[in-house]
Amino acid sequence: MQPDGAIVILLGAGAGRRLGGAAAPKALLPIGGRPILAVAAAAAAASSRIAALVVTFPLGWEAEARADVEAVAVPTRFTEGGDTRQASVRAALEAIPQDAEVVAVHDAARPFASPDLFDRVVEAVTRGADGAVPVLPIADTVLRVRGDLVDGAEPRDELALGQTPQAFRASVLREAHAKAEAAGAAFTDDASLLRWAGHEVRAIDGDPENTKITTLADLAEADRRMGGSVG
């Protein structure tokens, strides 16, 4: 695995519990006749900034994950994911060469991330940021609620919706994960983890088409976008 270019950690170990008892882990389910993992891997590999992938898979599903990604045209390694997203990223970091300079972390559940989005987050890091995260503005009013009472509203100009892929200087990402593990601190994404660890994370323009598959409705919509017909 070459250190030149960024390495993508492609997270495919999630169980997808909100999909209602699917027959396979979420990343291995089909959309338009192709596994979600395969679609996400192809998009990452199509970026001119990406040199290799490290794919995480659920316990017992390595053969299926390998088969889904076999057509990807960049070097690929596989590692068993952990019980949490954060643990899966730590496991994948162990499979990345110590001399790697930039690592991008991407949820396979966002299979419509464009190669251009990978290019832009990696470029933000190569220009000096510790990390970069794509964000979207919030269109709706955001209310603060206590019980069943509205307690106030949050200013939307200071809030945004985060996406993946997120890119980081590899040394900073390793350091932040080690610090979080030692402190027992848990985060839902790596940009939040880096900010907690005291590092700069730059926001770049996200892509509204880069949607995440979480529910059965999301899966059906992704299948429709790929030209298929779920359920």
N, C-alpha and C positions, 0 to 999 in steps of 0.2 A: 504494500500500500504506500503510494508516494505521498510525501509531505507537501509537495507543491499543490497549491489550490486548497480550497476549504474541504473539510470532511463533514458530511451530513450524518448526524445521528437521527435515524428514522424510527420513530417510536411506534411499534406495532404490537405491543404486548398487552394492551388493554382488553379487558373481558367484554366491554360493551353491555353492562348490566341493564342499561335503560332501553335496550333493544328488545327486551321481553323474551329471553330464553332462546336466542338465535342458536343455530346448529353449530356455529363456529365462532371463534373470537372475532370482534368487529373488523379488524384490519384484513381478515381473510374472506370476508363476505363479498359477493359479487355486486358490481354496479355496471350495467351495460354489458354483462358477460365477462368482465375482467375483475379480479380481486382488487379491493380498495388499495391494498399494499402495493400491487403492481402499478396502478395508476399513479400513486404518490411517488414511488421510486423512479418511474420514468420521467416525471416532471422535474425531480431534483437532478437526475443525471443529465437532463437536457440543458442545464445551466452551464455556461462557459466557465463559471467560477468554481464548479464542484469537481473535485478530483476522485472522490471515493465515498462510499456509504458504509455505515455500520447500522445494521438492522436489528432491532430487538424483537423477540418473538415470545409468545406465552409458553410456559412449561408444557412439553408434549407436542408442540406444533412446529418443530424446527423444519421437518421435511417439507411441510406445506409452505412455510415461509420461503424456503430456498427455491422451491419450484415456482413460486409467484414472482420472484425477482431474478430468475435465471437469465432473462433476456436483457437485463440492464447492462449498458455498455461502459460501465466504470467498475473498478475493483470494488468488491463488496465483501464485508465480513458480517457474521451473525453472532449474536450473543443473547442468552436467555434474559428476559426482562425480570424486574423485581416486583414486589407487591404493590409498589406505588410508582407513579411517573418519575418521581425524583430518584428512586432506587434504580429504575431502568436507565436513566441518564448516567448515573454513577457507574453502572455495570458497563455501559457502552464506552465511557471514557477510558476504562481500563484496556479496551481493545484498540485504542487510538495511539499511534506513535507519540512519544514524548516530544519529538521535534515538530509536531504539527503546530501550525500557527493560528489557524482560524477553524472553529467548529460551529456548524449550524445545527440547531436542534429543531426537528419538525415532527408534528403529529401526523401519522399516516391518516388519521381521521379527517384531515384537510387535504383530500386528494386533488383539489382544483387549484392549489398554489401554482402560480406560473413560474417558468424558468426565470423570467425577468425579476420576480419578487426575490428569488434566491440571489440573483445577481446583485440586487440593490442592498439587501441586508449585509451581504459579505463585503460589498464595496464600502459601506459605512464603517465597518470595523477596520478594513485595510487603510482607511483614511485617518484612523486614530482613536475611534471610540472603543471603550471596553466591551460594549455590547450594542446591539441594535434590534429593535422590535417593530414590526409593522403595526400601525394603529388606525382605527377608523373613528371618526367623530360620532358622538351619540346624538341621534335625532330626537329621541323622546325625552320628556321631562323625567328627571330622576328624583324620586321622592325618598325621604328617610322615614321609615315606618317603625313605630313601637307598638307591638301588639296589633290592634286593629285601628290605630290612630295615626294619621299623618303628622309627623313631627317636624317637617321642614322639607326643603328642596336643596339639591346640590347644584352648584353652578356647572353647567355642561361644558363651558369653555376650558375647564380644568380637568375634564374626564375624557377618557377614550376607551375603546374596546381593543384589547390586544389580540394579535394573531401569531401564528407561526408560519414560516420559519423565522427563528430568532438566531442571530449570529453573535459570536463572542470570540475574544482572544482566548485561545485554548488554555493558556496558563492561568488566566483569571477565572475561567469557568471551573477548572480543577480546584483552585484555591477556595472559591466560594462554596463548592459542594462539600469540600472537606470541613470547612468552617460550620456549615449547616448541619452536617452529620454529627460533629462533635457537640453542637449545641442542642441537638434534637429538634431543630427547627424545620418545619414543613411548608412547602410552597406549591402553588398550582402551576407555576411556570418558571422558567429560568431567568427571565428578565426581572421578576420580582425577587428572586433569590439573590441576584447580583446587586440589586439596589439595597437589599437588607445587609449585604456584606460590605457595603460602602463604595461600590463602583459605579461609574457613569454608564447609563444606558440611554442611547439616542433613539428617539421616535422617528420613524419614517412613514411615508404614506402607505397604508395598507390597501387591500384590494377587496371590494365588496363581493366579488365572485368567489373569494377564497373562504367558502363556508365550511363549517365543521359538521360532521355526521355524528349526532348524539342519540337521536330518537328514531323510531320507525318512520316517522314522517320525513325526517332528514334523509334517511336511507332511500326512501321512495323518490324523493326529489333528486337525489344524486343519480339514481338509476335513470330517471327520466332525462336528466342532462346528458347522460352517456348513451341515450338511445335505447334503454332497456325497458323492462316492465316488471318491477318488483311487485309481488303479491297481488 
